[in-house]
Amino acid sequence: MPFIIYLLSVAVFSQGTSEFMLAGLLPDIASDLEITLPQAGLLTSAFAVGMVAGAPLMAAISRKWPPRRALSIFLFVFIAMHVAGALTDSFGVLLATRVIAAFTNAGFLAVTLSTVSALVPVDRTARALAVILGGTTLALIAGVPAGAMIGALLDWRAALWGVAVISVPALIAVVVATPNRAASRTCGTASLMTEFRVLLHRRLMLPLVLCALVNGATFCAFTYLSPLVTDGAGLPAGLVPMVLGIFGIGSFLGVWAAGRFGDDHAKRILGIGGTGLLLGWIALAALSAIPVVLILLVLLQGALSFAVGSTLIAVSIRASTAAPTMSGSFATASLNIGAAVGPVLGGLVYATAAGATGPVLVSAGLILVAAIVYGFRGRVTSTAWASSPRAEHSSPVSLHR
């Protein structure tokens, strides 16, 4: 595995920390800038929207750039936006820095996914992508709690400074070690419109839709774990960070499993993991009042969510070889559509009489929709779904097998 992949995961870790940690700092931001909490909440919404829109836009802008230039510029601007955000007393400026940071974050991840997939053999795609996505799961386990701790001990500005500081070594590594050219698995360079037309192919659209549904379910439940812990299980609020950390540990294990087995057993992971996800979310909604069961299911669902989600990302990358410069942006947008829509649906249900278990039932519903889509997918023939990389050199694989 090229060492640069591990260095890029450090940058993804810092960016994931920035994306997730701000939710816990909103009350302090609102108080400091003398705005309402809903206004402060726009900071997280704007970041999510920026990630969705920024992935294809930034990838399109930078598609002719060498990977080193694209990644360096995106990461430099990302760092600069955190410095500017930490220094400003204007909510408008802070909001603008979050939008720009989201665009550059999306661009960085999109180019990273495309570059990484071109640096390794096709039968190691899942393993390489797991290293990158491992940076996101480590952000959930360590980065977000650390950001919340810094915010509590110092202030929210210090948390932004912290993200900027840990991003600097990653920037140096990108400038020094990222290749100036990433070998493509396709011959020649396709036009931008040709690459976008790849989205119309069912073999790519299917994993992207499934990825959005699975990630929507993941972040719908994750966003509302706190009330599930306190209201559902009756545990003290002080244990919420521990439960969130357990979910993060599960997610790390899931990404590791996808990296270890996803190249050879993608269909098996999706079939067994998807079934487990559906049953697990239903069980969590039904049994959340039992603390031990709650904790075990949180660990299990974190693992299954990221095992299935990471495998779908690898499948989508393999299915989009005809879009070598835009493949990463398609996957990034899919992930963030789910991350943006899932919590919104969960919030709508949470506001009703469904209460704390409502968002978990929404997660189960999203997985059920994904299972129906996957079950009625028809005859999609693509080596991207092969259960063995050797299928790359054999006949097309039917998903009905």
VEXSE-712919 format. One record per atom (N, C-alpha, C): x negated, y negated, z. Coordinates in pm, whole numbers, plus 50000, padded with zeros to 5 digits. Example, Ala and Ser with C-alpha at 12.3 -4.5 7.8 and 13.67 -1.06 7.14 Angstrom:
486815056950780/487705045050780/486805033050780/487155022550708/486335010650714/487104999750787/
This chain:
499155011950000/500005000050000/499124987550000/499214978649899/498384966449897/498564958250024/497444953450078/497474946250206/498274933350196/498344927350078/499084914950062/500554916750099/501084928750083/502484931250118/502704929150267/501734933450348/501864931450492/501734916650528/500894909450456/500744895150481/502034887650444/502664891650334/503914885250294/505014887850396/504964899450462/505984902350563/505874892950682/504674887750709/504514878050817/505274865250784/505184860950659/505934849050617/507434851550625/507874863450585/509294866750593/509744866950739/508854871250829/509154871050972/509424856851020/508554847550983/508724833651028/509994827550970/510294830750845/511484825250783/512744831450841/512704844350870/513854850750935/514104845151073/513024842351145/513154836151277/513854822651267/513454814751168/514074801651148/515554802851116/515894812651033/517284814250991/518184818151107/517724827351192/518594833051294/518574825551427/517414819351462/517284814051596/518094801351619/518424794051512/519054781151530/520444782251594/521104793651574/522444795351631/522414793651783/521344798351847/521254797251992/520814783552040/520394774851949/519914761551987/520924750551958/522074754051901/523044743951858/523534735051972/523844740452092/524294731552199/523264720852235/521984724752239/520934714952271/520784704552160/520904708952036/520814699551924/521974689651929/523164694851953/524344686151960/524194675752070/523694679952185/523524670652297/522454660252268/521344664652212/520224655652187/520554645252080/521234649751973/521534640651862/522894633851877/523594636751987/524884630552019/525914633051908/526054645851873/527044650151776/527874661251839/528954665051772/529794675851824/529174689351791/529594699651865/529084713051837/529484717851698/530724715551652/531044719451514/530164712651411/529814699851436/528894693151344/527534700051344/527064703451461/525774710551470/525854723951400/527034730351404/527214743151338/527024742451188/527154730451131/526914728850988/525474732250951/524574731451048/523174734551021/523014749250982/523734758151048/523654772351014/524424775350886/525584768950869/526364771050747/525604766150625/524984754450636/524234748850524/523054757850487/522414763750588/521294772650560/521764784950484/522914790550527/523434802550461/523794799550315/524474788250292/524844784550155/523594781950072/522604775450133/521354772750063/520624785450023/520704795750107/520074808450074/520744815049953/522084814349948/522814820449837/522524813149706/522664799749709/522464791949587/520994790849550/520134790649650/518714788349624/518004799949559/518454812249587/517734823949534/517664823849381/518794823549309/518684823349163/518104810349108/518434799049173/517944786249121/516424785249133/515894788349251/514444787349271/513694797749188/514284809649176/513634819849094/513604815648947/514674809248900/514714804648761/513704793548737/513594784348834/512654773248820/511214778248816/510924788448900/509534792848917/509194805248835/510084809748746/509874822548678/508644822448587/508204810748539/507024809948455/505754807448536/505914805148667/504754802448751/504074815448792/502764815148813/502094826748873/502634828849015/502684841149062/503204843749197/502514835549305/501204833749294/500484826249397/500994811949406/501184805649290/501674791749292/503084790949347/503964799749302/505354799249347/505464801349497/504824811849547/504924814949689/504264804049774/503154798649728/502464788149804/503314775549814/503904771349702/504734759249703/505954761149792/506624772549776/507824775049857/507494775050006/506404781650043/506064782550185/505574769250239/504844761550158/504384748350203/505564739150229/506534738950137/507714730350156/508514735150277/508624748250295/509324753850411/508704748650541/507374749050550/506674744050669/506924729150685/506814721550576/506994707050583/508394703450632/509404710850591/510774708050634/510944710450784/510244720150839/510344722450983/509624711451062/508524706651007/507844695351072/508734683051068/509334680250953/510214668650940/511434670151032/512004682151039/513144684351127/512804682451273/511614686651312/511194685151451/510944670551488/510634662151390/510294648151417/511494638651409/512564642751344/513654633351317/514624632051434/515254620351440/516344617951535/517664616451461/517664618951331/518854617451249/519424631151215/520714632951243/521344645651209/521374647451057/521594636850982/521614637750837/520294642650782/519194637550835/517864641950790/517644656550829/518034660050952/517874673850997/518664683450908/519894679550873/520724687850786/520054689550649/519504678650597/518824679350467/517604688550473/516854687950583/515684696850596/516104711450600/517264714250662/517714728250668/518134733250529/518774724650452/519184728650317/517954731350231/516994722250234/515784723950154/514994736150201/514904738050333/514204749750387/514874762650342/516214762550337/516944774350292/516644777350145/516614766950062/516314768849920/514924774749902/513944769349974/512574774449959/512444788350021/513154790750131/513164804150191/513704814250091/514844810950028/515444819849929/514504822049811/513874811249765/512934812549654/511754821349691/511224819449811/510094827449856/510464842249861/511614845349920/512014859349933/512294865449795/512934857749707/513234862849573/511954866149496/511004857049498/509744859349427/508964870649494/509014871149627/508324881849699/508854895549660/510184897049656/510764909949621/510394914049478/510434904349387/510064907449249/508584910849237/507734903249308/506294905449301/505914918849362/506464921649479/506144934049548/506544946149465/507694945549402/508164956949322/507264959349202/506534949049159/505624950649046/504224954749089/503934954149218/502604957349268/502444972049305/503564979349314/503494993349357/504165002249252/503825015149248/504515024349157/506005024949189/506795028749091/508245028749108/508675038149220/507895048849245/508285058349349/507835053749488/507335041349497/506985035549628/507715022349650/508725019649568/509455007049579/510115005549715/510835015849759/511545014849886/510585012750002/509435019549997/508475018050106/507895003950112/507574998349996/507034984749992/508064974550038/509294976049990/510344966650030/510654967850178/510514979850235/510754981650378/509754973650461/508514972750413/507524964750485/507944950050485/508414945250370/508854931350362/510074928950451/511074937450438/512294935850517/512034938450665/510944945650696/510564947450835/510264934050902/509814924250823/509604910950880/510894904850931/511994907350860/513304902250903/513754909151031/513584922251039/514014929351160/513164925451280/511874923151258/511034918451368/511454904551414/511994896651321/512524883551360/513694885251455/514534895151429/515664897851519/515184902651655/514134911051656/513664916951782/512864906951864/511914900151799/510964891851872/511094876951841/511274873551715/511264859451677/512414851551735/513634856951723/514814849651772/514774848051924/514514858752002/514404856652147/513294846852184/512144847552113/511064838352143/511474823952113/512174821952002/512664808551970/513634803352074/514534812252120/515484808152224/514764804852354/513724812552386/512974810052510/512234796752503/511604794252386/510904781452370/511884769852379/513054771652317/514074761252323/514544758752464/514674769352545/515134767852683/514054761452771/512794765552751/511714760452834/511294746352794/511314743552665/510904730352616/512114723352555/512274724352424/513474719252358/513564725252218/514634721852147/514854727752015/513784723351915/513224711651935/512164706951845/510924715951855/510624720251977/509464729151996/509654742251922/510904746951915/511174759251841/510884757351692/511254745751637/510944743051496/509434742051474/508744735551568/507284734951559/506684748951560/507264757651645/506754771351654/506844778651522/507984777151452/508144783551321/507104778151222/506884764951225/505894758951135/504494764451162/504164765651290/502814770251328/502564784651284/503534793451309/503304807551273/503364809651121/503864799851048/503904800950902/502584797050837/501754789450907/500504784650849/499554796050812/499304805850901/498434816950860/498974824450739/500294825850731/500894832550616/500634824450489/500714811250498/500434802750382/498994804550336/498064804850430/496654806850395/496464820250325/497124830650379/497024843950319/497584844150177/498694837250158/499314836750025/498384829949925/497784818649966/496894811249878/495664819549841/495174827349938/493934834749916/494164848149846/495214855249888/495314869449849/496384872649746/497354863949724/498414867249628/497854866849486/498184876749404/497664876949266/498224865449184/497424860949087/497884850548997/498824855948890/498744869048871/499654875448776/500154888348838/501454890548828/502034903048876/502424911348756/501854923148746/502174931648632/503644935248632/504274933548519/505704936848508/505884951048458/506984957348498/507274970848451/507964970448315/508224958748265/508844957848134/507844951848037/508054954247911/507154949047809/507614935147769/506694925747773/507044912247734/507794905047844/508194892847813/508924884647909/510304881647852/511334886047921/512694883847874/513084869247896/514014864347814/514514850847833/515384850447959/515604838248009/516404836748131/517814841948109/518414838947995/519774843547968/519804858947958/518754864747902/518694879347893/518644885448033/517864879248121/517764884448257/519094883048330/519794871948311/521074870248377/522114879948321/521994883548194/522934893148136/522804906948198/521644909548259/521464922248328/522474923848440/522914912448497/523904912848604/525224919048558/525494918648429/526744924148378/526724939348373/525534945248387/525424959648383/525924965648514/526774975548504/527364981448624/526324988148713/525254993248653/524245000148732/523534990548827/523534977448797/522974967548888/524054961248974/525214958048915/526264951448991/526754960149106/526794973249085/527284982249190/526444981349318/525114983149313/524344982049439/524374968049498/524484957649413/524544944049467/525854941649543/526964946449488/528254945149558/528234953049688/527704965249682/527624973449803/526724966949907/525644960949862/524714954249954/525404942550024/526174934549949/526894923350009/527914928250112/528614939050081/529614944450174/528954949850301/527874957350285/527194963050401/526584952050487/525944942350424/525344931450502/526404922750566/527544920950497/528654913650558/529144920650683/529264933750678/529674941450796/528644940150908/527374940750871/526304939950971/526354926851048/526404915750975/526314902851042/527654898151098/528744903951050/530034901351114/530004906451257/529604919051275/529554924851409/528434918751492/527254916451431/526124911051506/526434897251562/527114889051482/527434875351526/528324875351649/529184885451661/530154885651771/529854896751872/528574900851880/528214910551982/528314904752122/528034891952135/528044885652268/529404887252337/530534883152276/531824885152342/532174899952359/531664908452272/531924922752287/531244927952413/530064922752441/529324926852561/529984921652687/530354908852686/530894902652808/532374905552827/533154904152722/534604906152734/535004920852719/534384927452622/534754941352596/534234950852702/532904950152728/532294959252824/532254953652965/532534940652981/532514934553113/531124933053172/530104932753086/528734931153134/528414916253153/527464913053242/527104898953261/526464892953137/526624879953122/526104873053004/524584874152994/523924875953108/522474877053106/521954889353032/522844899153010/522434911252939/522614910252787/523224899352742/523454897852598/522144898152518/521104890652558/519844891552481/519284905652473/519444913352581/518954927152579/519694935352474/521024933852468/521824941452371/521464937052229/521284924052208/520874919252076/519504924952039/518614925752137/517304931552112/517394946352078/518324953552142/518524967752110/519004969251966/519904960351923/520334960551783/519134958251691/518254948951730/517064946151651/516134958151644/515984965251755/515144977351754/515744987751659/517064989351667/517734998551575/517504994651430/517594981651401/517404976951263/515994979851215/515024978351303/513624981351266/513464996151234/514085004751315/514035019151289/514715022451156/515815015451127/516515017851002/515685014050881/515015002650888/514154998450777/512995008350760/512435012950873/511365022850864/511855035650796/513035040250833/513585052350774/513825050450624/514335038750585/514555036150442/513235036050366/512205030350427/510895030250363/510285044050353/510525052250455/509925065650458/510645075350364/511955074250356/512725084250282/513525078550163/513605065250151/514475059250051/514075061949908/512775063749880/512345066349743/512775080049695/512825089749785/513155103449747/514595107449776/515245100549868/516565105049914/517565093449922/517555084749823/518415072949827/519895076649837/520325085749752/521755089449751/522175095749882/521285103749941/521605110250068/521715099850180/520815090050181/520885079550283/522185071650270/522545068350145/523765060550125/525005068550163/525055081250127/526225089250158/526385091850306/525325097050368/525395100350511/525405087550595/524535078050560/524465065650637/525735057550627/526325056850507/527565049350491/528715055450572/528795068750572/529825075450652/529615072750801/528345073550843/528035070750983/528375056551022/528125047050931/528455033050959/529945031250982/530765036950895/532205035550907/532695041351039/532265053551070/532695059851195/532135052351317/530915047351303/530295040351414/530985027251450/531375019351348/532075006751378/533445009451439/534115019751392/535415023351450/535225027751596/534215035951620/533945040651756/533565029051848/532795019551796/532395008051878/533604999751917/534534997751824/535744990251856/536584997551960/536625010851951/537475018652041/536845020852178/535505021552184/534825025752307/533915014952366/534075002552322/533174991952368/533304988952516/534394993352579/534584990852722/533654999452807/533035009652747/532115018352820/530685013652793/530015007452889/528725001052864/527685010252801/527555022452850/526525031552797/526805034752650/528065037352619/528445040352481/528215028152393/528555016452445/528335003952371/526865002552331/525965004452425/524535002552399/524025012752298/524445025252314/524015035652220/524525033052079/525775028652069/526325025951937/525695013551873/525355003651953/524664991751900/523324995851838/522595004551908/521315009451855/521525017151725/522515026151726/522795034451609/523235025951490/524135016451515/524655008351405/523594998951348/522704994151432/521594986251382/520724994351288/520455006851327/519615015551245/520295019151113/521555023151121/522265027150998/522475015250905/522805003650960/523044991850878/521834988250794/520674988250857/519474984050785/518884995250701/519135007750738/518705018850652/519475018650521/520785017050531/521625016650411/521345003850331/521294992550401/521074979850333/519734979250261/518664983950327/517344983850264/517284993150144/517955004650155/517985013850043/518705007749923/519795000549949/520524994049841/519674983249774/518874976149852/517974966149793/516974973049699/516404984249743/515464991549658/516144996449532/517365001449544/518115006149427/518354994749330/518744983049382/519014971649294/517754966949223/516624967149293/515364963149230/514994972849118/515164985949142/514854995849040/515804994748922/517034990348949/518034989448841/517894976648759/517014967548801/516914954748731/515534952548672/514914963248624/513604961848562/513644953348435/514824952148374/514964943548256/515044928848294/515054926048423/515054912148472/513894910548570/512654911448522/511504912048612/511294899748699/511664887948650/511444875848730/512654871948813/513834877548784/515054873748855/515594884748946/515014896648941/515544907849018/515574904949167/514514898749218/514474895549360/515534885549400/515864876249309/516874866149341/518264872449347/518524882249262/519814889049266/519994895949401/518964902949446/519034909949573/519154900149690/518394889149685/518444879049792/519814872749801/520394869149687/521734863149687/522764872949742/522654885549703/523594895649751/523534896849903/522334897749957/522164898550102/522814886850173/522594874950122/523044862950191/524514859750168/525084864550059/526544863550044/527204871450157/526704883450181/527234891350290/527014884750425/525804879350446/525484873050574/526314860550599/526764853950491/527574841850506/529054844950522/529564854450443/530994857350442/531404865950562/530574875650601/530914884550710/531284877450840/530424868450891/530764861251014/532004852451001/532264846950881/533474838950862/534714847550880/534714859250817/535844868350832/535994872750977/534884875651042/534924879451182/535484868451270/535114856051239/535624844751318/537114842951302/537614844951181/539054843651158/539834853951239/539314866151244/539994876651318/539814874751468/538634870151508/538354867951651/539304857651710/539694847951629/540584837451677/542014842351699/542344853951648/543674859551666/543704867851794/544784875151811/544944883351931/543994895251933/543304897951819/542404909351814/541264908051913/540844895651941/539814893252041/538454898652002/537684903552104/536284907052085/536094918951991/537064928051987/536904939751900/537304936751755/537944925551732/538394922051598/537284921951494/536174914651519/535094914451420/534524928251390/534484936951490/533954950451467/534884958151373/536184956151390/537144962451299/537004956851157/536684943851148/536424938051016/535204944750953/534174947251033/532984954250983/533354968050932/534204975151006/534654988250961/535414987050829/536244976550817/536994974450694/536094971850575/535044963950596/534114961150486/533374973750442/533004982150537/532354994750501/533325004050429/534595003750471/535605011950402/535745007550257/535764994450234/535814989350097/534584993950019/533404993150084/532184997750018/532265012549983/532835020450074/532965034850048/533905037449931/534985029749922/535925031349811/535255027649679/534515016449679/533795012249559/532795022849518/532065028049614/531055038249585/531695051349539/532865054649595/533545066949559/534155066749421/534565054749375/535185053449243/534275046249144/532995048649159/532025041149079/531935046048936/532465057948906/532385063148770/531025068848740/530795071648615/529535077848574/528505066948544/527785063248648/526705053548631/525405061148614/524785060148498/523555067548473/522375058148484/521645059548594/520485051048615/519485058348702/518235058148663/517195064348744/517045057148876/517595045148889/517495037849015/518155045349129/519175053749096/519915060949199/519365075049218/518305078349149/517785091949156/517375095549298/517595108249334/517185112949466/515725116849468/515065115849356/513625118649349/513015109849243/511855103849272/511235095249171/510845102749045/510795116149053/510465123748931/511545122248825/512755118248869/513835116248773/513535104948677/512575096848714/512165085848625/511695091248491/511255103848494/510725109748371/511625120948319/512825122048374/513735132448331/515015126448281/516065134648274/517335129748222/518005120448319/518915111548273/519605102348361/520385109748469/520505103148582/521155109248696/522595104648705/523505113848720/524905110348737/525245109448884/525945099148923/526315097449062/527405107249103/527965114749010/528995124249046/528395137449093/527085139149080/526505151949120/526625153949270/
